[in-house]
Amino acid sequence: MDKAQKSTLRSERSTDSGSINPTRITLARKRKGLSKTTFAREIDVDRKSVQAYEDGRSVPSEGTMAKILGVLGFPRNFFFGDDLEVPSLETGSFRAMSKMKAPKREMALSQAALGLHLNSWICQRFRLPEPDIPNLGRQPDPEAAAEFVRRQWSLGNLSIRNMVHLLESKGVRVFSLAVDAREVDAFSLWSGNVPFIFLNANKTSEHSRFDAAHELGHLVLHKHGPPNGIEAEKQANAFASAFLMPRGSVIANAPRFPTYDVLVDRKQIWIVSVAALAYRMHQLGLMTDWQYRGACIQIAKRGKDFEPNEAPRETSIILPKVFSALYEDGLGRAHVARDLCIPIGELEQLLFGLTLAAVDGKRSDHAQKGAQHRRLALVEKA
């Protein structure tokens, strides 16, 4: 079925069914991690019916729609909105794609769609930093690219104290990735000229920082696609290592005897994992093969999920300011979720678990109108 036919069907549905948007049924199903077969079983229809709902060839009955709402957990109004931008495999960078099962990948992509939806809502009310990401797709050397970005951003050899704050200051929209899958580390994408990074919130701060730098590498080096696969991952890893641990800084602070305990102490200079520091020092010739093997053995003994002296988790600097301003206007997270037509839980999962002041929205009409005027003033200032 071509786009014109789907448009015609949607116009016909607007009279009879209230314009249910089939693409939103698909998005909500994928966000829930359900296959079409499982979804069909959950709502007591056959798979062909689900396919017809999502193709726009058929509309769920009121009884079936009630079951869809119960299974997917999205409010009814969500399914009557316009099409949302849903990232595809071609627009996003995915770590360890070969290890990622399709349902998990689709859960991540559908959450990214909600992140883009939230960002659009915010940008209608606030002016966020303009993107300032160099395009170095023709730079074959990730180390040189990392050095260039540091010079461009006037970082010198200084340690980056907060990666999320730095990225946000350069116009990157950073959201949390709430997918229960270790293989989904992080991913990045461009929506128009706006860069996005989604980070797995279930990892240590050090690993999350490296993931953020890795995705910055993708944004800088691979905006237009190639190279792909393993080669792209190697380049992004090399970029992240050099970006977080500049050559000059590591050489200046390299210990004479790099034992595991010494590395645990020195890693705090750059706020990286012991493993990342050991790899970087070995790469720069500051650890012998024997010393590096010894460090790797000590790291392996403690398990890959263990990080000694873990740093505090980084959170957004922009999102708390946005929601603080909204709260002053009497607009809490429940209001935002209602405007977006998504569950509050989905909103919270995008926001790094920030503690947002709750507002129940039960104010007088006069107070609500006053809040509306203040919010409009805020938009005009943005």
Order of alpha helices (4+ residues) and beta strands (2+ residues): alpha-alpha-alpha-alpha-alpha-beta-alpha-alpha-alpha-beta-beta-beta-alpha-alpha-alpha-alpha-alpha-alpha-alpha-alpha-alpha-alpha
